[in-house]
Amino acid sequence: MSDTLLIIEDEPSLAKELARHFASKGWDVDSAGSLREARSTVLGRQIEPLVVLADMSLPDGNALDLLEEARKQKVPGEWILLTGYGGVPDSVRALRLGAYDFLEKPCPLARLEIIVAGARRSAQAQRRLESQSRDGRRLYSPESYIGASATTEETRRMIARLAEVPFSAIIIGGETGTGKGLVARILHHGGPRADGPMIEVNCAALPRDLLESELFGHEAGAFTGAKGRHRGYLEQAHEGTLFLDEIAEMDIDLQTKLLTVLEDRSLRRLGGEKSIDVDVQIIAASNRNLEARVREGSFRSDLYHRLSVFRLDLPPLRERLDDLPLLVPALIEEYNARSGRSVRIVPDAVYKQMRAYPWPGNVRELRNVIERAVLLAHDEVFPIEWMQLGQGLGQVAGPRPESGPCVEGDRVVIPLDGSMALDEMDSYIIKTALARSGHNVTAAARALGTTRETLRYRIQKYGLGTERGGNQELGSSQGLGARG
């Protein structure tokens, strides 16, 4: 699409001079000499100008009326208005309608060229955002949640219904890898806020202090290293959607601040004094049981109730195995396109092995299996030998005898299905090492590749010293007290 400049000017000589000048600057220029002609051009979509340069007072009306009609019909483009007599009411109305600038005649051509160039950049940015929004609506429709099983169809109907509702908050639950991020994008791009931004935050990926700064923003000098003003994710998501993944990992004090923002619909940046209004739709996701976290006291009950306006729980892959005949070809096609492969044939033995596997990592694990097999395929046949289901967990294909952590010889097997927190994994490893060393801290530290002091600190942190029995070394109060 070319960069079109529409000049609306009733003085033929001026219109001709402006058209000649901007055509020499690379614009595709169209002209209109009256409001009627301009209305037919703009509202009739004969052209879609990137920038409109309009004389406000035309023989048959005011260009502000046309701008207002264009805004109501959501016609894109930036408007620059010129007037022979400046008036405060007109300038206020022009800015309220979203005009890029309001200039008095005569305006020096050099200045006008700079302003038109700025309007072009702004309009191009808007066009990119609109294109991304259209692409998002196409890519993230409810049909993107693939499957034909009864469970999937019911979930898809619920997603489609929720996408029609202007909700303020929703919690998406389900095991890790079930597609919570995909559903969040479907709800945003299919909903009334699709034209607004969608900001995604993984609460487990950022340390507490950094997450606070990224969420709420900060002013220059708010803390060491804060050299400039930073708009936080909540501000960036204004009039759009904020997706908070793994919200159960958010510290309790940050939960309090988030609840305040959601209730007051305003925030203050760190180190700031001014309240900033924010209008944000919240999609929160967690593979944890948030109700259990509320009972434990690690998640605020008032925040939970504020977020759970709606609740959507996604089924694990093992409960929708009938979707495999649709999921597998779709993923193969995706990775064929990415890698230049041409896998087309999926043997029945592949599906048989997939149906016998519990899929602890759900669709995310299935994606990894498909990607690996497609990349290592030699021809059109899906290579069953490269599926390697469950081998990353130290087993052959088939269900695990237990879902929790276990010891296999000299190896500790930890589930990565979201059933254990990081501290729980750390505690289990240390507890196992202590048991195997007869609660000898020196031997356990050697086996774990760490120092006695570090291990003693962690033993105290996790309260493992109470399980030592009467071991003298592990019970040394002097050693445990050294890290205070």
N, C-alpha and C positions, 0 to 999 in steps of 0.2 A: 504494500500500500504506500503510495507516494505521499510526501509531505505537502499537503494542500493548504494554501492560505486563501481565505475568502475575504475580499475587501468589499465592505458595504459603504458606499460613498455616493452622494447625489451630485457632487461637483465633478463633471466628466474629466476636466483637466487634471484635477488632483488625483482622481481615481486612476487615470492613465499613468501619471508619474509614479505613483506608489506601485502599481502593477509592474511597470518597467524596472524599477529599482529592485524589488524583491524577486522578480524573475531572474535577474542577473545574479542573485545570491543563491540560486538553486531551488527556489520555491516553484511549485506548480500553482499558478495564481488564477483564481476565478473572481469575477466581480458582479456586484448587484447594485443597481442605482436607486432602488426603492425598497420599502419594507415588504411590500407585496412580493416582489421578485425574490428577496432574501428569504422570506418565509417559505416560498415554494422550493427554494434550493435547499434550505436547512432541514425543515420539517418533512419535506417530501423525499429526503435522503437521496437527492440527485447526486450529491457529493457528500463526503464525510470529511469536512475540513479539520485539519489538526489545530489551526489557529484561525480565529475570526477577528478581523480588525474592522470595527464598525464606528461610523459617525453616529452619535446617539440621536441627534435630531434629524429626522428624515421628513420629506414632504408629506408622507402619508402616515406618520406615527413615530413612536419612540422605540429605539432599538432595545431598550430595557424590557419592553413587553415581549419582544421576540426571544430575548435571553431567558426570560422566565418560562416561556412556553417550551423552549429547548431543554431547560433543566427538568421540567415536569415530565417530558418524554424521554429523559435520560439520554439525550444526544450528546456524545462526547465532544471534547475539544475545549481549548482555552479561549476566552474572549478578552479583547482589549478594546475599551470604549474611548472615543474621542469626542470632545464637546467644545463648542466655541464659547460657552459660558459655564463656568464651574458652579455647581450648586451642592450644598451639603446634603439635602435629601436624596438627590440623584446618586451622589457618590456613596452614601450609606446603603442605598438600595442595590447599587451595582456590586458592592462588596458582599452584601448579604446573599445575593444570588450566585456568588462565587466567581465574579469577574476577576481575571488575572490582574488587570490594572485599569485605572480611570485617569485619563490624561486630558489636559486642556490644550486646545489649539491656540496658536501654532506650536507644534512640537518639533524640535530639531530632528532631522532625519537620522542623525547618528545615534541620538538617544532612543528614538523609536526602533531602530534596528536592534539595539541591545535588548530592549524590552521584548520584542518579537522573538529574538533568539532564546531568551529565558522562558517565554511561553511555550516555545517549541519543545524545549527539554522537559518542561513540566507535563505537557500533553503526551509526549512519548513515554514518559514514566507511567502515566495513567493508562496508556494503551497497553503497555507491558503487563501491568497489574490486571487489567481486564482480560487479557489473553490468558494469563495464568489462572484467573478465576474460571474462565470457560474450560480450560484444560482440566482443572481440578474437578469441575462438575462432571466432565466426561469420564475421567479416570476413576473417580470415587463416587460411583452411584451405588445404591444398595445391591445391585447385581455383582458388584466387585467382591461381595462376601459369597464366595463360590460354594455350591453344593446343592444336592437335590434330595437329601435325606429329610425326613419329617422334622427332625431337630433343627436342621439348618434353615429350612423354609420358615419355621416358626420364628427363629431368631431374626431372619431377614425381614419378615413382616414387621417385627417390633422395631428394627432399625429404621425401616422406611417410614413408619408412623412417627417415631421420635424426630426424624429429620424434618417433619412438617411442623413441629411444635416449637415455638420460640421460648424454650426452657432457659432458666438461668444457670442451672447446674445439674450434673448427672454423674453418677459413679458407675464405671464399667469394671466389673470383676471377672475373674477367670484365671486359670493357671497361666504360667509364663508361656509365651509363644502361641496363644490362642487367637491373636489378631486384634488386641485392644487398640493399638495404634491405627490400624486400618479402619476400624469402626469409628474412632474419633474423627478421622479425616472425612469419612462418609457423612457423619453427622454435621460437620462444619460445612463442607462443600455442597451438601444437599439441603441445607437449612437457610433461614432468612438472613444469616450473617455471612453468606458465602462471599459477598463482595468485600468483606473486611479481612483483616489479617488473621492467620492462624499461627500462634507461637507454641512450640513444643518444648517442654522442659522435663528432663529426667531428674527427679529429686534425689535419686540414689547416686547420681554421677557427680554431684558437686558437694564439696565440704560445706558445713553449716554456714560459715561466714560468707563464703562466696555465693551461696544460694540466696542468702538474704539480700546481698547487694544486687544480684542479677534479677531477683523478683521485684524488689521495691525501688531499685535505682539509688543513685547517690549524687550528692553535690561535691564539687571540688573541695578537697581538704577534709572530707568527712572521716577519713581514716588514712593511715600511712599508705601512700601509693595512689590515692584517689586524686589524680592530677586534673581531671575535668569532670564536667557533668555527664551523668550516664542515665538514660531513660531505661527503666527496668522492664522486665517482660510484661508486667501488668499494664504499664503505659503503652508499650508497643502493641498490645493486643486490644487496645481501645476500639470499641464497636466491632470486635471480632471475637475470637475464641482463644482461650488459654488452656492448653492440654497439659495437665500435671500428671506425668507418668510416675509410678512408684511413689504415690503420695504418702504411703504408710511410713516411708523412711524419713519424712520431714520432721525436724526437731519440734518438740512441743511448744517452744516459745515462738517459733515461726508460724506454727499453726494458729496461735493466738493472733498474731499480726495479720495473717491472711483472713481470718474470720472478721476482724475489724474492718478490713478493706471491703470485704463482700457485703457487710452490713451497712457501712457508711457510704459505699460506692465512691470512695475517695481515698487517697493515700498521701503520705509525705515521704519524699526521698530521704535516705540516710543523710543526716546533717542538714536537712532542709527545714524551712519554717512554713512554707506555703503548701496548702492542701490542693491536690490535683484531682479533679473528677475523672473517674474511670467507669466505663460501661463495658463489662466483660462477661462473656459466657464461659463458665468453667466446666471442663470435662476432666474428671479425676479418674485415674486408673490404678489398680493395685492387684497383685497376685496374692496378697495377704488377706486374711479374714479381718476386715476392718471392725466388724462387730466384736470380735474377740479382742482386738487391740483396744477398743473402747472399754471393755470390761477390765482389761489389764491396767488401764490408766495410761497407756502409751499413745493414745489418740484421743483428741478432745471430742467428747460426745456432742457438744454444740456445733462444732465444725462438721462432724459426720452428718448430723441432721440437716445442717444448712446445705451440704453438698448432695445429699440423697433425695433431692426433689424427684428424681427418677433413678432407678437402679436397673442395670442390665448386666446379667451374668452370661458370659460366653461359654459354650460347652467345650470340653476337651476333645481332641481329635479321636481318642479311643471311643467316644460316644457317637461319632459321626463317620465311622469307617465306610459307610455307603457313599460318602462324598469322594472317596479316592479316585474313582474312574473319571471324575471331572477335575479334581485338583491336580492330579499327576500330569495329564496332558497339558493343562494350562501352564504349569510350572516348567515343563519341558520346553514348551514353545517360547517362554520367556528367556530361558537360558540358552536355547538354540540361537535366538536373536542376538543375545549378548556375546556369545562365543563363536558364532559362525558354524556351529555344528548342525547336523540334520537328523537328530534322533526322532524316529517316527513310530517304531514298533515297541510295545511294552508287553513282554511275555506274561502269560497267566501266572507263572511262578513268582514273578515280581509282586503282583497283587496279593498272592497267597502269603508271601513272606511279610508283606506290609500289614496284612490283616492280623497276623499272629503276633505282632509287636505292639507294646503298650504305648509308645510315643510319649515318653515323659516330657519331651520338649515341644510337643504338639506341632502345629503347622510350621513353626520356625525350624524345628528339627527336620521336618519333611523337606523344606526348601533346601537345607544344607545337603541332604541325601541326594536330591534331584540335581543340584548344582554339581556335586562331585561326580556323579555318574555320567552326566552329560559331558563334562569336561574330559573325562577319561574314556568316552565311547570311541570306538574305531569305525563304526558304521551306523546304520539306521536303527540298530537294535539296542534297547536300553540294557546296559551291562549289569546283570544281577550280582556279579562277583564284586562290584565296587559299591554295593549298597552298604555293607558293613554295619548293619543295624546294631546299635548298642555296644560296638567294639570300643568306642571311645570311653566307655565306662568299665572296660575290662571284662567283657562278656561276649558271647555269641548272640545271634539273633534270638529273640524270645523274651518273655517277661522276666523281670528281675525277681528273685525269691523274696526280696523285701524292698520297700521304697525308701527306708531311712539309711543313715550312714552305716557302714560295716567295715570289718577288717578282712582282707583276703591275703593271707600270707604276710609278706612284709609291706603290703600296700593298704592305705586307708582310702576307701571309696566314699566320696561325698556326693550326694545328689545335687544337681544344679537345676532342679525343677521348681525352685522357689520355696521349698518346704523348710529350709534352714536359713537363718540369718548368718551374716559373716561372722559375728561374734560366736554364734553357736558352732560354726564350723571350726573356728580357732580353738574353742574350748574342748571340742570333741577330740581334735588332733592331740592336744596337750594331755588330756586325760588318758588317751590310748597310749601315748609314749610313756607316761608315768607308770601305767599299769604294767607295760612290757619291761620296764626297767626296775620293777620292784620298788617304785616310788623313790628311786635314786635320782635326785635332781641333776647331778653332774652327768650321769649316763644319759638321762633323757635330753638334756641340753645338747650333748654331743650328737645324739641321734637326730635331733631337729635342726642341727647346724646353727645354734644360737649360743648366747652366753648364759651362765648360771644366773646372773643378775636380771637379765631380761626375762628368763623363764620364771624366776621367783616373782617378779612383778606381775606376770600374767596369771600365775597360780593364785596370787592374792586377788587380782582383779576378778577372776571367775569363781572365787571361793572354792577352789579345788583342794586346798590344804586340809579341809575338814574331812576329806575322804581318804586320807593317807594312812589311817590306822595309827600305829605308834612309831612310825619311821622318824628317827632323830633328825636326819638331814632336812627332810621336807618340813619339819615342824620348827625349825630354827627361827625363833622370833626375831633374832638379830638380823638374819638374812632377809626376812620378809619386811622388816621395818626399815631396811636400808633405802627403799624407794618410797617410803612414807605414805 
